[in-house]
Every structure is written in C-alpha cells, then in structure tokens.
Amino acid sequence: MRDCSRLSRRAVLGLTAAALPLSPATDAFAAEAPVIGGERLARDGVQVQGAAGLPEKLTARSWLVADWETGEVLASFNAHQRLAPASTLKMLFADTLLKKFDRTARYRVTDADLADIPSGSSLVGVKPGLTYSVEQLWQGVFLRSGNDAVHVLAHMNGGVAKTVAEMQARAEDLQALDTHVVSPDGFDHKGQVSSAYDLTLFARHGLKDADFRGYCGTRTADFPAGGKKTFQIQNTDRLLTGAWGLPTYRGLLGVKNGYTSHAGNTFTGAATRGGRTLLVTVMHPATGSNAVYEQTAALLDWGFGRGRSAQPVGMMVEALSEGGSRATPAPVRKAAGAAAGAPGSSSRSPSTWRLLEGAAGTAALLGAGAWALRRKVKAGRAEAVTAAGEAEPAAAPDPEAEVRAKAESGGRHRR
C-alpha cells in the first residue's frame, strides 16, 4: 500500500501540472510574436516538402533558401532564430539610405564623420579632408564592408542615432521583426540581432533596386587615395571573386558577407540560372572560414537542381508600405541551439508544445502506475521514468573557425 499511495500522489501532481493553464508570460509572448512567412518557419529544425537530397554536413545554426521572384521559401532551418548578423546588416542600411543621395553627389569627409567607428572595424580607407562621391562611398560599403564608409553616409543622413532609428523603422516596414538594430554597420553590440529570414528579406527587397544590384555585384573598383591617386578595392564575397581557393559561383549576383568574433561568418547570396533567381542565407556555420560560402553554394545547387520540385514551406512577406499584409500574431517556438549568453539573447517561456510533451509524460507515468498496481509490484521496486521534452544544449563555438577567420582579416578587422 505504501508503494501504491506513492504512485497515486505522483499521478495527482502530474495531472495537476498538466491541467494548469499557460503562464501569463507564455500568453504574453504568444500574443506579441507573429509568425512571419508562415507557421512552418517558426518550427525548429529542417523544413522542406516535396524534395529530397538536401546537402549533407550543413553545420550552420540557421539557413534559408527562397525564390527571389515568387518569394516562396523552398527550405529552411531555424529560419527565425535570432543571431548576430555581422555586416550582412549593411543590406538593411542600404535598403534604408540608398535612395536618399544622388550617386554623383560629392561629400568632403571630416574628422567628426569618422570619430564613432567601433575599434577593430573593417575599413575601406576613407580619409578626413578628402572628397568622395556617394557612389564611391557605397562601393566602400558593399565591396570592402567598410565601416568608415558606413559612418560617413550615416552622418550625411543626420547622424548614427537617426540612421539607426530609420533602419529599425525600415525593418518593421519590411516585417523583419527578428531584427533589432543597434549600429548601422553590423558590428557586435549587445542586443543587435537578426535572422536568416530577415536577412533574406533585406536582400530580396534590395535586389529590386538597380543601384543595389550594381554595387553588390561589383568585383573591383578604384577608390580615392588623395590627389589624383587611387587604389583598387576588391569585393570580399569569395563566391563572386573566387578568392581563398574557392571557385566563383556561376550566375552569382552578390549579395553580402560578414564576420565578427561573436557572429562568426554570415552570408546572403543570390544567383540566377535558367531564368530563375534564388536567395540563400547561411548564419554561423560551425567550422572553417570558407564554410559559409561552401554551404551557400551547396544550397544554391540544391535549389537549382532537386529543389525545383520543392513545395513552399513559407513565404517572403511584402513590405507594409508596398501593400504587404500585416502578419497575424501567433505563438513561436524557441529556436533550437539559441546562443547562450550572446548579446541580445533571452530565454523564452515554455511553449505549448513543451507543455503538451509534459502532459504526455504525465499520461505515461499514470499508465505505468496502473500497470504496477495490476501486477502488484512489491514496495521498494525501482521505477523507470522517462523525461520528455528536454532541449538539447547548444553546440559550443568552434575556436578553430574564429582563429582562421581572424587570421584572414589580419587579426584586427571585422567585416
């Protein structure tokens, strides 16, 4: 009887826990977190339908493949997981400011324009006292990911704070609601995050603009050095230039790569083949400085090949200012492998799925108790209890990837 009553007490506790309503925190999160692009994109793990043969050894923490013209998402992995974006955030910077200044306009740079650049930034080589065309500054942004060029354009726009506010407003208009902007350049700052879905939105919208397409697809350009002298700058997109032992990707249009010590490598690429344009975003692959490009190329290959039969698992939404429908609030599951301790990361309340898993565990426990009673198990016999719904811990950062990436950037600069 002693064993019997112990099981009963546990069963009662389990039933009580399963019957409890969602906590106010969970309800609040569900009410304020829209599922942008479709419910499947809010799920953890790989989402694909109607097509097989996805590349093996995809180590990125998040990725997405989409059709540029239709906006259909062909496949994804943790599409809405919020991660540090590095310089891929410069796509949003361009989406926000590109049409504000005529590309032939000229601007004389001052010391104040360069005073607030984060230490360790990647630089194109803008110098105070020299005059640059807007076109040259944008070449510095797209080709060399120059934070100095970004800050000059931000000051031309009225300052960094004003530019950040406009970028955040633009992200909200594009319905990129995973994105929180702290700086215009994408450099590591606490709370600055985006997602594979949002970065793909920025690229898709940007590529509608001829200037954006021209800048992100430019391989080399001559940049002012003072007087009548210039020096050549090369695009850091390795799939575009074939640098660091990588072959160029046939049909590649751009778009933007990035690296910081916290974000690791990030990249959004677009390519056209057979009249079809695909977008791929890859964030935080586990190892190797070339991995972000290799995995992007592999996903593009899949999209142009076996991915042709894929049924959409989601959609790229349209900007509200361009007739897009506002997303309907719905609960979002916490992405697997969230960055522990990363700037801007936060723990979320347990999802409905986790509570349902807990209820299933309770039901299993009750069944075990009934079985034990029917079999008249003797007191003191060990009970086997299976824990349900425990999340797998996030993988630790790969120090080798960071060392390699730092070595490539001279150990000082960040893209």
C-alpha positions in Angstrom: 0.0 0.0 0.0 2.9 2.3 0.7 4.1 1.9 -2.9 0.6 2.3 -4.2 0.0 5.6 -2.4 3.3 7.0 -3.6 2.3 6.4 -7.2 -1.0 8.0 -6.6 0.5 11.1 -5.2 2.8 11.4 -8.2 -0.1 10.9 -10.6 -2.1 13.5 -8.9 0.8 16.0 -9.1 1.3 15.2 -12.8 -2.4 15.7 -13.6 -2.4 19.0 -11.7 0.6 20.2 -13.6 -0.8 19.1 -17.0 -4.1 20.8 -16.2 -2.6 24.2 -15.4 -3.2 26.9 -18.0 -0.3 28.6 -19.9 1.5 31.1 -17.7 0.9 34.8 -18.2 4.4 35.1 -19.6 3.8 32.5 -22.2 0.5 34.0 -23.2 2.1 37.4 -23.5 4.9 36.0 -25.7 2.4 34.2 -27.9 0.4 37.4 -28.3 3.3 39.6 -29.3 5.4 37.2 -31.5 4.0 37.0 -35.0 4.8 34.1 -37.3 6.2 35.9 -40.3 6.1 34.0 -43.5 4.1 31.0 -42.3 3.7 28.7 -39.3 6.3 26.1 -40.5 9.1 28.8 -40.5 8.5 29.1 -36.7 9.3 25.5 -36.1 12.7 24.2 -35.1 14.8 22.1 -37.4 14.8 21.5 -41.2 11.6 22.4 -43.1 11.2 21.0 -46.6 8.4 19.5 -48.6 8.3 17.6 -51.9 12.0 17.5 -52.5 14.9 15.4 -51.2 18.6 15.5 -51.4 19.4 18.5 -49.2 23.2 18.9 -48.8 24.9 16.9 -46.2 27.1 18.4 -43.5 25.2 21.7 -43.2 26.7 23.0 -39.9 25.1 26.4 -39.9 22.9 27.3 -37.0 20.3 28.8 -39.3 19.8 28.9 -43.1 17.1 29.5 -45.7 16.5 29.0 -49.4 14.0 31.2 -51.3 12.8 32.1 -54.8 13.5 35.7 -55.4 10.7 36.3 -57.8 7.8 34.4 -56.1 9.0 34.8 -52.5 8.5 31.1 -51.9 10.7 29.6 -49.2 11.8 26.3 -50.5 13.6 25.0 -47.4 14.8 26.4 -44.1 16.5 25.5 -40.8 15.6 27.6 -37.8 14.6 30.4 -40.1 13.6 32.8 -37.3 16.4 32.1 -34.9 17.8 35.4 -33.7 21.6 35.6 -34.1 24.3 38.3 -34.5 24.2 39.4 -38.2 27.6 41.0 -38.6 28.0 43.0 -41.8 25.0 41.3 -43.5 23.1 44.0 -41.6 24.5 46.5 -44.1 21.9 45.2 -46.5 19.3 46.9 -44.3 21.5 50.0 -44.1 21.4 50.1 -47.9 17.7 49.4 -48.1 17.2 52.4 -45.8 19.6 55.0 -47.2 20.4 54.1 -50.8 17.8 56.4 -52.4 18.5 59.4 -50.2 21.5 60.7 -52.0 22.3 61.0 -55.7 25.2 58.7 -56.6 27.0 61.5 -58.3 26.8 63.9 -55.3 30.1 64.6 -53.6 30.9 65.0 -49.9 34.0 66.2 -48.1 34.7 64.0 -45.1 35.5 65.5 -41.6 37.2 64.0 -38.6 33.8 64.0 -36.8 32.4 61.7 -39.5 34.9 59.1 -38.5 35.0 59.6 -34.8 32.5 57.0 -33.7 33.7 54.0 -35.7 34.0 50.9 -33.4 37.6 49.8 -32.7 38.6 46.8 -34.8 36.2 47.6 -37.6 36.9 46.7 -41.2 37.8 49.8 -43.2 37.9 50.8 -46.8 40.3 53.7 -46.2 38.2 56.8 -46.1 40.3 59.8 -45.0 39.2 63.1 -43.5 39.7 66.1 -45.8 39.2 64.1 -49.0 36.1 64.4 -51.1 34.2 61.3 -52.2 31.3 60.7 -54.5 28.3 58.9 -53.0 28.9 56.1 -55.5 32.5 55.6 -54.1 31.2 55.5 -50.5 28.7 52.8 -51.4 31.4 50.9 -53.2 33.3 51.0 -49.9 30.3 49.7 -48.1 29.5 46.8 -50.4 32.9 45.7 -51.6 35.1 46.2 -48.5 32.3 46.3 -45.9 33.9 49.5 -44.8 32.5 50.8 -41.5 34.2 54.1 -42.2 32.1 54.5 -45.4 29.0 53.5 -43.4 29.6 56.1 -40.8 30.2 58.9 -43.3 26.9 58.1 -45.0 25.2 57.9 -41.6 26.5 61.4 -40.8 25.4 62.6 -44.1 21.9 61.3 -43.1 21.9 63.3 -39.9 23.9 61.1 -37.6 24.2 57.5 -36.3 21.3 57.7 -33.9 18.9 59.0 -36.6 20.1 56.4 -39.0 19.7 53.5 -36.5 16.1 54.7 -35.8 15.4 54.8 -39.5 16.9 51.3 -40.1 14.7 49.9 -37.3 11.6 51.6 -38.8 12.5 50.2 -42.2 13.0 46.7 -40.7 9.5 46.9 -39.2 8.1 48.1 -42.5 9.7 45.1 -44.2 8.2 43.0 -41.4 11.7 41.8 -40.4 10.6 41.5 -36.8 13.5 39.4 -35.7 15.8 42.3 -36.2 17.0 44.7 -33.6 19.3 47.5 -34.8 21.9 49.0 -32.5 24.5 50.2 -35.0 24.4 50.9 -38.8 27.4 48.8 -39.6 26.5 45.4 -38.1 29.4 45.4 -35.7 29.0 43.4 -32.4 26.8 45.3 -30.0 24.7 43.9 -27.2 21.2 43.2 -28.4 21.9 43.6 -32.1 20.3 40.5 -33.8 18.6 39.4 -37.0 17.7 36.1 -38.6 18.1 34.1 -41.8 14.5 35.0 -42.7 15.1 38.8 -42.1 18.4 38.9 -43.9 16.8 37.2 -46.9 14.0 39.8 -46.8 16.6 42.6 -46.9 18.4 41.0 -49.9 15.2 40.3 -51.7 14.0 43.9 -51.4 17.4 45.4 -52.1 17.8 43.4 -55.4 14.7 45.1 -56.8 16.9 48.3 -57.0 19.3 48.7 -59.9 21.9 50.5 -57.8 21.8 47.9 -55.0 22.3 45.1 -57.7 25.1 47.0 -59.3 27.0 47.6 -56.1 26.7 44.1 -54.6 27.7 42.5 -57.9 30.8 44.7 -58.4 34.1 42.8 -58.2 36.6 45.6 -58.1 36.7 49.4 -58.1 39.2 52.2 -57.9 39.0 54.2 -54.6 40.4 57.7 -53.9 43.8 57.8 -52.2 44.3 61.6 -52.3 45.1 63.9 -55.1 44.7 62.1 -58.3 45.8 58.8 -56.9 43.6 55.8 -56.4 43.9 52.2 -55.1 41.9 49.1 -56.1 39.4 47.6 -53.8 38.1 44.0 -54.2 34.8 42.6 -53.1 35.2 40.3 -50.1 32.4 38.0 -51.4 34.5 34.9 -52.2 31.9 33.3 -54.4 31.9 36.4 -56.5 35.7 36.8 -56.8 37.0 33.2 -56.4 39.3 34.3 -53.5 40.8 32.0 -50.8 40.7 28.9 -53.1 37.0 29.0 -53.8 35.7 28.8 -57.4 33.4 31.6 -58.5 29.7 30.6 -58.4 28.2 30.6 -61.9 25.4 33.2 -62.1 26.1 34.8 -58.7 24.6 38.3 -58.3 26.1 39.1 -54.8 24.9 39.9 -52.1 26.6 40.5 -48.7 29.0 38.6 -46.4 30.2 39.4 -42.9 32.3 38.3 -40.0 32.8 39.3 -36.4 34.3 37.4 -33.5 30.8 36.9 -31.9 28.7 36.3 -35.1 31.3 34.2 -36.8 30.6 34.1 -40.6 27.3 35.1 -42.1 26.4 35.4 -45.8 23.4 36.1 -48.0 23.9 35.1 -51.6 21.8 35.4 -54.8 22.3 33.6 -58.1 20.4 33.3 -61.4 20.3 30.2 -63.6 17.9 29.3 -66.3 15.9 32.4 -65.7 15.4 31.7 -62.1 16.9 33.6 -59.2 17.4 32.0 -55.8 18.4 33.6 -52.5 20.3 31.7 -49.7 21.2 32.9 -46.3 23.6 31.0 -44.1 24.4 32.0 -40.5 27.1 30.8 -38.1 28.5 27.6 -39.7 30.4 25.5 -37.2 33.9 25.3 -38.7 36.1 26.8 -41.4 36.3 30.3 -42.8 35.1 29.0 -46.2 32.2 27.0 -44.8 29.7 29.8 -45.1 30.4 30.1 -48.8 30.6 26.3 -49.4 27.3 25.7 -47.7 25.7 28.6 -49.5 26.9 27.2 -52.8 25.6 23.7 -51.9 22.2 25.1 -51.0 22.0 27.1 -54.3 23.0 23.9 -56.2 20.2 22.1 -54.4 17.7 24.8 -55.2 18.5 24.9 -58.9 18.5 21.1 -59.0 16.5 18.8 -56.8 14.9 21.8 -55.1 12.9 22.5 -58.3 10.2 20.1 -57.1 10.0 21.6 -53.6 6.7 22.8 -52.4 6.9 26.1 -50.4 7.2 25.8 -46.7 6.7 29.6 -46.2 6.7 32.9 -48.0 8.8 36.1 -48.0 6.3 38.8 -47.0 6.0 42.1 -48.7 6.7 45.5 -47.1 3.7 47.1 -45.5 4.4 50.3 -47.4 4.2 48.3 -50.7 0.9 46.7 -50.0 2.0 43.8 -47.8 -0.5 42.4 -45.3 0.5 42.7 -41.6 1.4 39.4 -40.0 -1.1 37.8 -37.6 0.2 37.3 -34.1 0.7 33.6 -33.3 2.9 31.7 -30.8 6.5 31.0 -31.9 8.6 28.1 -30.6 12.0 28.9 -29.2 14.7 28.1 -31.8 17.0 25.2 -31.0 20.6 26.0 -30.1 19.9 29.6 -29.1 23.1 31.5 -28.4 23.8 31.1 -24.7 24.9 34.3 -23.3 25.0 36.0 -26.7 24.3 39.7 -26.9 20.6 40.2 -27.3 19.7 36.6 -26.4 16.9 36.0 -24.0 15.1 33.0 -22.5 11.5 32.5 -23.5 8.6 30.9 -21.7 7.9 27.2 -22.3 6.0 26.6 -25.4 2.6 25.0 -25.8 4.4 22.0 -27.3 6.6 21.6 -24.3 3.6 21.6 -22.0 1.9 19.0 -24.3 5.0 16.9 -24.1 4.9 17.3 -20.3 1.2 16.2 -20.3 2.2 13.2 -22.5 4.9 12.3 -19.9 2.3 12.5 -17.1 0.0 10.2 -19.0 2.8 7.7 -19.5 3.5 7.9 -15.8 -0.1 7.2 -14.9 -0.1 4.2 -17.3 3.0 2.9 -15.6 1.3 3.3 -12.2 -1.8 1.4 -13.3 0.4 -1.4 -14.7 2.3 -1.6 -11.4 -1.0 -1.9 -9.5 -2.3 -4.6 -11.7 0.9 -6.6 -11.4 1.1 -5.9 -7.6 4.6 -4.8 -7.8 6.3 -5.1 -4.4 7.2 -1.9 -2.4 10.7 -0.6 -3.0 11.0 -1.8 -6.6 12.8 0.8 -8.8 10.6 2.9 -11.0 11.7 3.8 -14.6 10.7 7.3 -15.5 11.4 8.8 -18.9 11.9 12.6 -19.0 10.1 14.2 -22.0 10.8 17.4 -23.9 14.3 18.3 -22.7 16.1 20.6 -25.2 19.5 19.6 -26.5 22.2 22.0 -25.4 23.6 24.4 -27.9 26.9 23.4 -29.5 29.9 25.2 -28.2 31.6 27.7 -30.5 34.4 26.3 -32.6 37.6 28.2 -31.7 39.3 27.0 -34.9 36.8 28.8 -37.0 37.4 32.1 -35.1 41.2 31.7 -35.3 41.1 31.1 -39.0 38.7 34.0 -39.7 40.8 36.3 -37.5 43.9 35.3 -39.4 42.3 36.1 -42.7 41.3 39.5 -41.6 44.7 40.4 -40.2 43.6 39.6 -36.6 42.2 43.2 -36.3 39.5 44.0 -38.7 35.9 42.7 -38.7 33.6 42.6 -41.6 
